[in-house]
Amino acid sequence: MRYSVMGSSSFGSFDVTVPIIYFSTCEIPMPYYVFKITQPTQLVKNLDLQDTFDEYKPARALARDLRKNALAGEQSTYQLVFAANQLEAEENLQERREKPVLMEWEK
């Protein structure tokens, strides 16, 4: 659907046709996932789902509490992930990322 707009300026009159974009207000919100990540070897990551939240603040609070209350010798991290579903969240965490290239002045 398109909407025609007519107007004038100091340069003369104009007629513009623009598309109308409708935004859905009933979209399903993507949840936040909190994972405990242990990495016994370089190739293996164990992901343990701690909890799922619909809002950011309670998810952030849980992740911070888990990090703060972790045992001193524990070799695990806690990660907050925003994803469409649990499978996508796990895939994002398992993804191996390239280390960024540092420029000479960044060293």
N, CA, C and O atoms as a GROMACS GRO file, in nm:
protein
  428
    1MET      N    1   0.084  -0.116   0.000
    1MET     CA    2   0.000   0.000   0.000
    1MET      C    3   0.090   0.124   0.000
    1MET      O    4   0.193   0.127   0.067
    2ARG      N    5   0.051   0.225  -0.075
    2ARG     CA    6   0.130   0.347  -0.086
    2ARG      C    7   0.046   0.467  -0.049
    2ARG      O    8  -0.077   0.464  -0.059
    3TYR      N    9   0.112   0.572  -0.007
    3TYR     CA   10   0.045   0.694   0.037
    3TYR      C   11   0.105   0.812  -0.039
    3TYR      O   12   0.227   0.829  -0.040
    4SER      N   13   0.022   0.891  -0.102
    4SER     CA   14   0.070   1.004  -0.181
    4SER      C   15   0.076   1.129  -0.093
    4SER      O   16  -0.018   1.160  -0.020
    5VAL      N   17   0.189   1.200  -0.101
    5VAL     CA   18   0.210   1.322  -0.023
    5VAL      C   19   0.237   1.436  -0.121
    5VAL      O   20   0.325   1.426  -0.206
    6MET      N   21   0.160   1.545  -0.108
    6MET     CA   22   0.183   1.662  -0.192
    6MET      C   23   0.220   1.779  -0.102
    6MET      O   24   0.169   1.790   0.010
    7GLY      N   25   0.307   1.864  -0.150
    7GLY     CA   26   0.347   1.979  -0.070
    7GLY      C   27   0.420   2.080  -0.156
    7GLY      O   28   0.430   2.066  -0.278
    8SER      N   29   0.469   2.182  -0.091
    8SER     CA   30   0.544   2.284  -0.163
    8SER      C   31   0.657   2.335  -0.075
    8SER      O   32   0.652   2.325   0.047
    9SER      N   33   0.757   2.388  -0.140
    9SER     CA   34   0.871   2.446  -0.070
    9SER      C   35   0.917   2.568  -0.149
    9SER      O   36   0.854   2.606  -0.247
   10SER      N   37   1.026   2.627  -0.107
   10SER     CA   38   1.077   2.744  -0.179
   10SER      C   39   1.127   2.706  -0.318
   10SER      O   40   1.147   2.794  -0.402
   11PHE      N   41   1.148   2.577  -0.342
   11PHE     CA   42   1.193   2.530  -0.473
   11PHE      C   43   1.078   2.496  -0.566
   11PHE      O   44   1.100   2.469  -0.684
   12GLY      N   45   0.957   2.496  -0.516
   12GLY     CA   46   0.841   2.463  -0.597
   12GLY      C   47   0.756   2.357  -0.529
   12GLY      O   48   0.781   2.321  -0.414
   13SER      N   49   0.656   2.307  -0.600
   13SER     CA   50   0.569   2.205  -0.542
   13SER      C   51   0.623   2.067  -0.575
   13SER      O   52   0.701   2.049  -0.669
   14PHE      N   53   0.581   1.969  -0.497
   14PHE     CA   54   0.627   1.832  -0.518
   14PHE      C   55   0.515   1.735  -0.486
   14PHE      O   56   0.422   1.767  -0.413
   15ASP      N   57   0.527   1.618  -0.542
   15ASP     CA   58   0.431   1.509  -0.520
   15ASP      C   59   0.513   1.382  -0.500
   15ASP      O   60   0.583   1.339  -0.592
   16VAL      N   61   0.504   1.323  -0.382
   16VAL     CA   62   0.584   1.206  -0.348
   16VAL      C   63   0.491   1.093  -0.308
   16VAL      O   64   0.393   1.115  -0.237
   17THR      N   65   0.522   0.973  -0.354
   17THR     CA   66   0.448   0.854  -0.313
   17THR      C   67   0.540   0.770  -0.228
   17THR      O   68   0.648   0.731  -0.272
   18VAL      N   69   0.498   0.740  -0.106
   18VAL     CA   70   0.580   0.663  -0.013
   18VAL      C   71   0.506   0.538   0.030
   18VAL      O   72   0.383   0.539   0.039
   19PRO      N   73   0.579   0.429   0.057
   19PRO     CA   74   0.512   0.308   0.106
   19PRO      C   75   0.472   0.324   0.253
   19PRO      O   76   0.540   0.390   0.331
   20ILE      N   77   0.361   0.264   0.288
   20ILE     CA   78   0.318   0.263   0.426
   20ILE      C   79   0.366   0.133   0.489
   20ILE      O   80   0.341   0.025   0.435
   21ILE      N   81   0.434   0.144   0.600
   21ILE     CA   82   0.488   0.027   0.668
   21ILE      C   83   0.408   0.006   0.796
   21ILE      O   84   0.398   0.096   0.879
   22TYR      N   85   0.354  -0.111   0.810
   22TYR     CA   86   0.280  -0.145   0.931
   22TYR      C   87   0.368  -0.228   1.022
   22TYR      O   88   0.432  -0.324   0.978
   23PHE      N   89   0.373  -0.193   1.148
   23PHE     CA   90   0.448  -0.269   1.246
   23PHE      C   91   0.350  -0.346   1.332
   23PHE      O   92   0.254  -0.289   1.385
   24SER      N   93   0.374  -0.472   1.347
   24SER     CA   94   0.288  -0.555   1.429
   24SER      C   95   0.316  -0.528   1.576
   24SER      O   96   0.432  -0.528   1.619
   25THR      N   97   0.212  -0.507   1.652
   25THR     CA   98   0.228  -0.483   1.796
   25THR      C   99   0.212  -0.611   1.876
   25THR      O  100   0.227  -0.610   1.998
   26CYS      N  101   0.182  -0.720   1.810
   26CYS     CA  102   0.161  -0.846   1.883
   26CYS      C  103   0.270  -0.948   1.850
   26CYS      O  104   0.243  -1.067   1.843
   27GLU      N  105   0.393  -0.900   1.832
   27GLU     CA  106   0.504  -0.991   1.806
   27GLU      C  107   0.536  -1.069   1.932
   27GLU      O  108   0.519  -1.019   2.044
   28ILE      N  109   0.582  -1.190   1.914
   28ILE     CA  110   0.621  -1.274   2.027
   28ILE      C  111   0.760  -1.229   2.072
   28ILE      O  112   0.853  -1.228   1.992
   29PRO      N  113   0.774  -1.192   2.199
   29PRO     CA  114   0.906  -1.144   2.244
   29PRO      C  115   1.007  -1.258   2.250
   29PRO      O  116   0.972  -1.372   2.281
   30MET      N  117   1.131  -1.226   2.219
   30MET     CA  118   1.238  -1.324   2.228
   30MET      C  119   1.284  -1.330   2.372
   30MET      O  120   1.305  -1.225   2.435
   31PRO      N  121   1.302  -1.449   2.426
   31PRO     CA  122   1.342  -1.461   2.566
   31PRO      C  123   1.492  -1.446   2.586
   31PRO      O  124   1.570  -1.451   2.491
   32TYR      N  125   1.530  -1.427   2.712
   32TYR     CA  126   1.669  -1.421   2.754
   32TYR      C  127   1.703  -1.552   2.823
   32TYR      O  128   1.626  -1.601   2.907
   33TYR      N  129   1.817  -1.610   2.789
   33TYR     CA  130   1.861  -1.736   2.846
   33TYR      C  131   1.987  -1.713   2.927
   33TYR      O  132   2.077  -1.640   2.884
   34VAL      N  133   1.995  -1.774   3.045
   34VAL     CA  134   2.115  -1.767   3.127
   34VAL      C  135   2.176  -1.907   3.129
   34VAL      O  136   2.112  -2.003   3.171
   35PHE      N  137   2.302  -1.917   3.084
   35PHE     CA  138   2.372  -2.044   3.076
   35PHE      C  139   2.494  -2.045   3.166
   35PHE      O  140   2.559  -1.942   3.187
   36LYS      N  141   2.523  -2.163   3.221
   36LYS     CA  142   2.649  -2.187   3.289
   36LYS      C  143   2.736  -2.260   3.187
   36LYS      O  144   2.696  -2.363   3.132
   37ILE      N  145   2.856  -2.207   3.162
   37ILE     CA  146   2.944  -2.262   3.060
   37ILE      C  147   3.070  -2.315   3.127
   37ILE      O  148   3.142  -2.241   3.195
   38THR      N  149   3.097  -2.443   3.106
   38THR     CA  150   3.223  -2.502   3.149
   38THR      C  151   3.295  -2.550   3.024
   38THR      O  152   3.232  -2.598   2.929
   39GLN      N  153   3.426  -2.536   3.024
   39GLN     CA  154   3.505  -2.575   2.908
   39GLN      C  155   3.622  -2.661   2.953
   39GLN      O  156   3.730  -2.610   2.980
   40PRO      N  157   3.599  -2.795   2.961
   40PRO     CA  158   3.705  -2.884   3.007
   40PRO      C  159   3.823  -2.889   2.910
   40PRO      O  160   3.938  -2.906   2.954
   41THR      N  161   3.797  -2.876   2.780
   41THR     CA  162   3.905  -2.871   2.681
   41THR      C  163   3.877  -2.756   2.585
   41THR      O  164   3.770  -2.695   2.590
   42GLN      N  165   3.974  -2.726   2.499
   42GLN     CA  166   3.957  -2.617   2.404
   42GLN      C  167   3.844  -2.644   2.304
   42GLN      O  168   3.781  -2.551   2.255
   43LEU      N  169   3.820  -2.771   2.275
   43LEU     CA  170   3.721  -2.806   2.172
   43LEU      C  171   3.581  -2.828   2.227
   43LEU      O  172   3.484  -2.824   2.151
   44VAL      N  173   3.568  -2.852   2.356
   44VAL     CA  174   3.438  -2.888   2.413
   44VAL      C  175   3.388  -2.778   2.506
   44VAL      O  176   3.460  -2.732   2.594
   45LYS      N  177   3.262  -2.736   2.484
   45LYS     CA  178   3.194  -2.643   2.574
   45LYS      C  179   3.070  -2.712   2.626
   45LYS      O  180   2.986  -2.758   2.548
   46ASN      N  181   3.056  -2.720   2.758
   46ASN     CA  182   2.936  -2.775   2.818
   46ASN      C  183   2.845  -2.660   2.856
   46ASN      O  184   2.885  -2.570   2.931
   47LEU      N  185   2.722  -2.662   2.805
   47LEU     CA  186   2.625  -2.557   2.833
   47LEU      C  187   2.515  -2.612   2.922
   47LEU      O  188   2.454  -2.714   2.892
   48ASP      N  189   2.491  -2.544   3.032
   48ASP     CA  190   2.387  -2.584   3.126
   48ASP      C  191   2.291  -2.468   3.144
   48ASP      O  192   2.327  -2.366   3.202
   49LEU      N  193   2.168  -2.483   3.093
   49LEU     CA  194   2.068  -2.377   3.104
   49LEU      C  195   2.029  -2.358   3.249
   49LEU      O  196   1.985  -2.452   3.315
   50GLN      N  197   2.044  -2.236   3.300
   50GLN     CA  198   2.008  -2.205   3.437
   50GLN      C  199   1.863  -2.159   3.447
   50GLN      O  200   1.789  -2.205   3.534
   51ASP      N  201   1.822  -2.067   3.357
   51ASP     CA  202   1.685  -2.016   3.361
   51ASP      C  203   1.655  -1.939   3.234
   51ASP      O  204   1.745  -1.903   3.158
   52THR      N  205   1.527  -1.913   3.210
   52THR     CA  206   1.479  -1.838   3.095
   52THR      C  207   1.391  -1.724   3.144
   52THR      O  208   1.312  -1.741   3.237
   53PHE      N  209   1.405  -1.607   3.082
   53PHE     CA  210   1.329  -1.489   3.124
   53PHE      C  211   1.272  -1.418   3.002
   53PHE      O  212   1.328  -1.424   2.893
   54ASP      N  213   1.158  -1.351   3.022
   54ASP     CA  214   1.098  -1.270   2.916
   54ASP      C  215   1.150  -1.127   2.920
   54ASP      O  216   1.139  -1.054   2.822
   55GLU      N  217   1.206  -1.085   3.034
   55GLU     CA  218   1.255  -0.948   3.049
   55GLU      C  219   1.405  -0.949   3.082
   55GLU      O  220   1.457  -1.045   3.139
   56TYR      N  221   1.471  -0.840   3.044
   56TYR     CA  222   1.615  -0.831   3.058
   56TYR      C  223   1.662  -0.818   3.203
   56TYR      O  224   1.755  -0.887   3.244
   57LYS      N  225   1.600  -0.730   3.280
   57LYS     CA  226   1.650  -0.700   3.415
   57LYS      C  227   1.657  -0.822   3.507
   57LYS      O  228   1.760  -0.840   3.573
   58PRO      N  229   1.553  -0.905   3.516
   58PRO     CA  230   1.568  -1.024   3.602
   58PRO      C  231   1.673  -1.122   3.551
   58PRO      O  232   1.740  -1.189   3.630
   59ALA      N  233   1.688  -1.132   3.418
   59ALA     CA  234   1.791  -1.221   3.362
   59ALA      C  235   1.929  -1.169   3.397
   59ALA      O  236   2.017  -1.247   3.434
   60ARG      N  237   1.950  -1.039   3.384
   60ARG     CA  238   2.078  -0.978   3.418
   60ARG      C  239   2.108  -0.996   3.567
   60ARG      O  240   2.222  -1.024   3.604
   61ALA      N  241   2.005  -0.979   3.651
   61ALA     CA  242   2.024  -0.994   3.795
   61ALA      C  243   2.067  -1.136   3.831
   61ALA      O  244   2.156  -1.156   3.914
   62LEU      N  245   2.004  -1.237   3.768
   62LEU     CA  246   2.042  -1.376   3.795
   62LEU      C  247   2.185  -1.403   3.749
   62LEU      O  248   2.262  -1.465   3.822
   63ALA      N  249   2.221  -1.356   3.631
   63ALA     CA  250   2.357  -1.379   3.580
   63ALA      C  251   2.460  -1.315   3.672
   63ALA      O  252   2.564  -1.375   3.701
   64ARG      N  253   2.432  -1.195   3.719
   64ARG     CA  254   2.526  -1.127   3.810
   64ARG      C  255   2.536  -1.199   3.944
   64ARG      O  256   2.645  -1.213   3.998
   65ASP      N  257   2.422  -1.245   3.997
   65ASP     CA  258   2.423  -1.319   4.124
   65ASP      C  259   2.501  -1.449   4.111
   65ASP      O  260   2.578  -1.484   4.200
   66LEU      N  261   2.480  -1.521   4.000
   66LEU     CA  262   2.552  -1.646   3.980
   66LEU      C  263   2.703  -1.623   3.969
   66LEU      O  264   2.782  -1.700   4.023
   67ARG      N  265   2.742  -1.517   3.899
   67ARG     CA  266   2.885  -1.485   3.888
   67ARG      C  267   2.943  -1.447   4.024
   67ARG      O  268   3.054  -1.489   4.058
   68LYS      N  269   2.868  -1.370   4.101
   68LYS     CA  270   2.917  -1.323   4.231
   68LYS      C  271   2.927  -1.437   4.331
   68LYS      O  272   3.020  -1.440   4.413
   69ASN      N  273   2.833  -1.531   4.327
   69ASN     CA  274   2.829  -1.640   4.423
   69ASN      C  275   2.903  -1.766   4.377
   69ASN      O  276   2.897  -1.868   4.445
   70ALA      N  277   2.972  -1.759   4.264
   70ALA     CA  278   3.047  -1.876   4.216
   70ALA      C  279   3.163  -1.905   4.310
   70ALA      O  280   3.222  -1.815   4.369
   71LEU      N  281   3.196  -2.032   4.323
   71LEU     CA  282   3.307  -2.072   4.408
   71LEU      C  283   3.438  -2.021   4.349
   71LEU      O  284   3.451  -2.005   4.227
   72ALA      N  285   3.535  -1.995   4.435
   72ALA     CA  286   3.661  -1.935   4.393
   72ALA      C  287   3.738  -2.023   4.292
   72ALA      O  288   3.796  -1.971   4.198
   73GLY      N  289   3.738  -2.155   4.311
   73GLY     CA  290   3.812  -2.244   4.223
   73GLY      C  291   3.732  -2.293   4.104
   73GLY      O  292   3.785  -2.368   4.022
   74GLU      N  293   3.609  -2.253   4.092
   74GLU     CA  294   3.522  -2.302   3.985
   74GLU      C  295   3.564  -2.244   3.850
   74GLU      O  296   3.580  -2.122   3.836
   75GLN      N  297   3.583  -2.330   3.752
   75GLN     CA  298   3.626  -2.289   3.618
   75GLN      C  299   3.505  -2.281   3.525
   75GLN      O  300   3.503  -2.347   3.421
   76SER      N  301   3.407  -2.201   3.561
   76SER     CA  302   3.290  -2.185   3.477
   76SER      C  303   3.254  -2.038   3.466
   76SER      O  304   3.291  -1.957   3.551
   77THR      N  305   3.182  -2.005   3.359
   77THR     CA  306   3.135  -1.869   3.339
   77THR      C  307   2.984  -1.873   3.322
   77THR      O  308   2.927  -1.977   3.292
   78TYR      N  309   2.922  -1.759   3.342
   78TYR     CA  310   2.777  -1.747   3.326
   78TYR      C  311   2.751  -1.645   3.217
   78TYR      O  312   2.805  -1.534   3.221
   79GLN      N  313   2.669  -1.682   3.121
   79GLN     CA  314   2.647  -1.599   3.004
   79GLN      C  315   2.498  -1.574   2.985
   79GLN      O  316   2.417  -1.666   2.999
   80LEU      N  317   2.462  -1.451   2.954
   80LEU     CA  318   2.325  -1.411   2.923
   80LEU      C  319   2.313  -1.402   2.771
   80LEU      O  320   2.393  -1.333   2.707
   81VAL      N  321   2.213  -1.470   2.713
   81VAL     CA  322   2.198  -1.475   2.568
   81VAL      C  323   2.056  -1.437   2.531
   81VAL      O  324   1.960  -1.482   2.594
   82PHE      N  325   2.042  -1.355   2.429
   82PHE     CA  326   1.912  -1.314   2.374
   82PHE      C  327   1.893  -1.386   2.242
   82PHE      O  328   1.968  -1.363   2.148
   83ALA      N  329   1.793  -1.475   2.235
   83ALA     CA  330   1.774  -1.555   2.113
   83ALA      C  331   1.627  -1.593   2.097
   83ALA      O  332   1.548  -1.583   2.192
   84ALA      N  333   1.592  -1.636   1.977
   84ALA     CA  334   1.454  -1.674   1.947
   84ALA      C  335   1.412  -1.801   2.021
   84ALA      O  336   1.296  -1.814   2.062
   85ASN      N  337   1.505  -1.894   2.039
   85ASN     CA  338   1.476  -2.018   2.111
   85ASN      C  339   1.604  -2.072   2.174
   85ASN      O  340   1.713  -2.019   2.151
   86GLN      N  341   1.590  -2.178   2.252
   86GLN     CA  342   1.706  -2.232   2.324
   86GLN      C  343   1.810  -2.288   2.228
   86GLN      O  344   1.930  -2.275   2.254
   87LEU      N  345   1.768  -2.350   2.121
   87LEU     CA  346   1.862  -2.406   2.024
   87LEU      C  347   1.948  -2.296   1.962
   87LEU      O  348   2.070  -2.312   1.949
   88GLU      N  349   1.887  -2.185   1.924
   88GLU     CA  350   1.962  -2.074   1.866
   88GLU      C  351   2.060  -2.015   1.968
   88GLU      O  352   2.172  -1.978   1.934
   89ALA      N  353   2.017  -2.007   2.094
   89ALA     CA  354   2.106  -1.957   2.200
   89ALA      C  355   2.227  -2.047   2.216
   89ALA      O  356   2.340  -1.998   2.228
   90GLU      N  357   2.205  -2.178   2.218
   90GLU     CA  358   2.316  -2.272   2.231
   90GLU      C  359   2.409  -2.266   2.110
   90GLU      O  360   2.531  -2.274   2.126
   91GLU      N  361   2.353  -2.252   1.991
   91GLU     CA  362   2.436  -2.242   1.871
   91GLU      C  363   2.522  -2.116   1.875
   91GLU      O  364   2.639  -2.119   1.836
   92ASN      N  365   2.465  -2.004   1.923
   92ASN     CA  366   2.542  -1.880   1.933
   92ASN      C  367   2.656  -1.894   2.032
   92ASN      O  368   2.764  -1.840   2.010
   93LEU      N  369   2.634  -1.965   2.141
   93LEU     CA  370   2.739  -1.984   2.239
   93LEU      C  371   2.846  -2.082   2.192
   93LEU      O  372   2.963  -2.068   2.228
   94GLN      N  373   2.808  -2.180   2.113
   94GLN     CA  374   2.904  -2.279   2.062
   94GLN      C  375   2.986  -2.226   1.945
   94GLN      O  376   3.090  -2.283   1.911
   95GLU      N  377   2.940  -2.118   1.884
   95GLU     CA  378   3.007  -2.064   1.766
   95GLU      C  379   3.150  -2.022   1.799
   95GLU      O  380   3.175  -1.952   1.897
   96ARG      N  381   3.241  -2.066   1.716
   96ARG     CA  382   3.383  -2.032   1.735
   96ARG      C  383   3.410  -1.902   1.661
   96ARG      O  384   3.390  -1.894   1.540
   97ARG      N  385   3.455  -1.801   1.732
   97ARG     CA  386   3.478  -1.670   1.671
   97ARG      C  387   3.627  -1.646   1.649
   97ARG      O  388   3.712  -1.689   1.727
   98GLU      N  389   3.656  -1.578   1.541
   98GLU     CA  390   3.793  -1.540   1.511
   98GLU      C  391   3.835  -1.430   1.608
   98GLU      O  392   3.754  -1.345   1.645
   99LYS      N  393   3.960  -1.433   1.649
   99LYS     CA  394   4.012  -1.326   1.732
   99LYS      C  395   4.026  -1.201   1.646
   99LYS      O  396   4.069  -1.210   1.531
  100PRO      N  397   3.991  -1.084   1.700
  100PRO     CA  398   4.003  -0.963   1.619
  100PRO      C  399   4.149  -0.930   1.590
  100PRO      O  400   4.238  -0.953   1.672
  101VAL      N  401   4.172  -0.876   1.473
  101VAL     CA  402   4.307  -0.837   1.433
  101VAL      C  403   4.338  -0.704   1.498
  101VAL      O  404   4.265  -0.606   1.480
  102LEU      N  405   4.446  -0.699   1.575
  102LEU     CA  406   4.488  -0.576   1.640
  102LEU      C  407   4.580  -0.497   1.548
  102LEU      O  408   4.675  -0.550   1.493
  103MET      N  409   4.549  -0.371   1.535
  103MET     CA  410   4.636  -0.284   1.458
  103MET      C  411   4.759  -0.247   1.543
  103MET      O  412   4.759  -0.266   1.665
  104GLU      N  413   4.858  -0.197   1.480
  104GLU     CA  414   4.983  -0.167   1.549
  104GLU      C  415   4.963  -0.070   1.666
  104GLU      O  416   5.024  -0.086   1.771
  105TRP      N  417   4.877   0.030   1.648
  105TRP     CA  418   4.856   0.131   1.753
  105TRP      C  419   4.766   0.080   1.867
  105TRP      O  420   4.756   0.146   1.971
  106GLU      N  421   4.700  -0.034   1.848
  106GLU     CA  422   4.613  -0.090   1.952
  106GLU      C  423   4.688  -0.180   2.049
  106GLU      O  424   4.632  -0.218   2.152
  107LYS      N  425   4.811  -0.216   2.020
  107LYS     CA  426   4.886  -0.309   2.103
  107LYS      C  427   4.939  -0.244   2.226
  107LYS      O  428   5.005  -0.310   2.307
   0.00000   0.00000   0.00000
